[in-house]
Amino acid sequence: METVVWSKPEKERAGTPLLLMMHGYGTDEQRMVNLFPQLPKEFTCAALRGPMPIGDHYGWFLLDYFLANDFADVITATNKVFAWIESVKRNHSSVSLLGYSQGMAMASTLLRLRPEGFQATVGLSGFVLENDLLALSESFDSPPPFFWGRDKADPVIFNDAIEHTADWLEKNTALTARTYPGMGHRIEAREMADVSAFLRFYVLR
């Protein structure tokens, strides 16, 4: 990845758990950088910029209004992230994922393709891709821990995507699901407090 913002200088990262953070569609890595102070200080956080320009901002792959995508774009993006992970993971005790909005689609896709590679996964105000090829290839030896936070009245993620996401997460993961009335398509401090508790339990204990 060409642009990555780290929460710690390089000399302080060795041996720490890595939290890879992916922003939503039509924004950039700064949205994730703003969350660094709300996450456990034991983590090294890395906020990646999506590789696809979306106007003056960025995304991971093209989406239409109904969240439809070209799966070739998805695989191209995930391969770029996997290559970046391979370049840094030896320096860390574990790797976990956090994705917001479209970033949750990325985080869950990374998990589906390499379930053994991640300690824990967090999805915020997002969705899991509905794709037959992914469904055929995925296999979990044990349900991976997954935190899903959202507002039930989120105006961006439509109901069919929510229903598929809920069904997939309940069937395939050790799910911690939380809802935050009035939050909308955002991330709030009360949600981040729950995310931090989840990461402490599944990664730091």
N, C-alpha and C positions, 0 to 999 in steps of 0.2 A: 504494500500500500504506500502511496506517495506521501500522504499526510497523516501523521499520527501524533497526538498530543498525550504525553505521559504525566501521571500524577506525581512521580518521583524522579529525581535525577538518576542517571544510569548507575552511579556508584552505590545507590541505595536499593536497587531492584533485586539483586541476587538472592535467591532462596525464598522470595516472597510469592504468595499466590497471585496469579495474574487474573484480572477481570477485564475482558475484552468488551468494549462498549460500542454499539452501533446505533446511529441516529436514524431518524425517520426520513420520509420522502420529501424532497424539496427543502431541506435544511442542511446542516453541516455538523462537524464534530464539536463545535462550541456548545451545542445543546447538551452534549454528554459531559463536556468539561465542567459545565456549571454544576453537575451532580457530584463531582469529586469530594467536596467537603462533607457530603451527607452519607458517605460510605465508610466502612470500617478502615481505620488508618493502616491496618496490617496489610491490606491489599495494595498491589501496584495496579492502577487503572490505566488503560490505554484506550483512548477515544480515536477511532478510525474514521476517516472521511470516505464516503461511498465513491466508487470509481466513475459513476455516470453523471455528467453535468445535467442539471435540471434547471434551466434558466440561469440565474445567478447563484444557484445552490447545487445540491448534489443528492443523489439517490443510489440505490444498489442495483436496481433494474427498473425498466419502465413499467408503469401501472396505468390502467385506465380507471374510470370512475367506479367500476365494480370490482376493482382489485385484480383484474385479469392480468396475466403476464405471459411473456415468452420464456419458456423454461430454459432455453439455451442461454438467455441473458442471466437467469438465476444461477445456472451452473458456472458460467464464466465468472460471476461475482464471487461465488463460494470458493472456487478454485484459487482466486486471488487472495482471499482471506486465509484459506488453508496454507498457502505458500508463506504468507506472512507469519502465521502461527508457528510453522515449522522453523522459521528463522530465529524465533525468540524463546520457544518453550523450554529449551534446555536450561535456561537461566532461572526458571520458576518452579516452585513446588507443585503447582497445579494450574490448570486453566479453567476459568468459568466464563460464562457469556451473559451479557445484558443487552437487550435490544428494545428500542422504543418504536412503536408503530411499524413501519416497514422493516425496521431493524429487528423486531421480534420475528418476522417471517424469515429473516436471514439467520438469526440465532437458532430458531427451531430447525431450519434446514441443515445447518452445520451439525446440530445434534443428531439429526436423523441419519446423516451420512457417516458420521464417526462418533457413535454414542460412547465409545470407550475413551474418547479424547477429552471429555469435559466433566468437571467435578459437580457443577451446578449450573442451571440456566434460569435467567430472569427475563420475562416478557412483559412489557408495559404498554397498555393501550394499543395492542396490535393483534396479529392473527397468525395462524399456521396455514401454509400453502396447501391447497387441495390439488394433489397431483398423483396420478396412478403410478407413474414410474417410481416416485419416492415411496409410495405405499408398498410397492412390490419389493423394494430393496431393503427396507428398514427392518432391523431385528435387534431387540434389546434383551440382553441376558437378564437384566433386572431393571425395574422402572427407574429412570433417572430423576433426581429431584428437580422440580420445575416450579417457579413462582410465576403466577399470572395475576397481574393487577390491572384494573380497569374501572371505568364508570359504566354502569349498565345503560346509561343514556348517552354514551359516546356518539356524537353525530357523524363521525368519520368512518368507523368500521361497521359495515351494514350487517343485518341480522343473519343472513346465510353464512357469512364468514365467521361470525361469532358462534353459531351453532356447530359448524364444522370444527372450529378450534376447540370448543368445549368437549366435543365428542372425542377428538383425537387425544387431547391431553388427559382426559379421564381414562381412556383405554391404555395409554402407553407410558404415562409418567407417574411418579409419586408427586401428586399435584398439591400445591398450596395455592388456593384461589382466594383473592380478596377483591371486594368492590368498594368504591369510594364515591358515594352520591355527591353530585354537584361538581365533580372534578373536571368533567368534559374530556376533551382529547389533550390532556396535559399530564404532567407529573407533579405531584405535590409532596410536601414534607412528610405528611402522615403516611403516605405510601412508601417513601424512602426509608422511614423508620422500620416498616415491616420488611422491606427488602434487606436492610442491614441485619435484622434479626435472622432472616432466612439464611443469608450468606454466613453469618457467624455459626449457625447451627450445622450447616451442611459442609462448610469448608474449613472453618477455624477450630472447631471442637476437637 
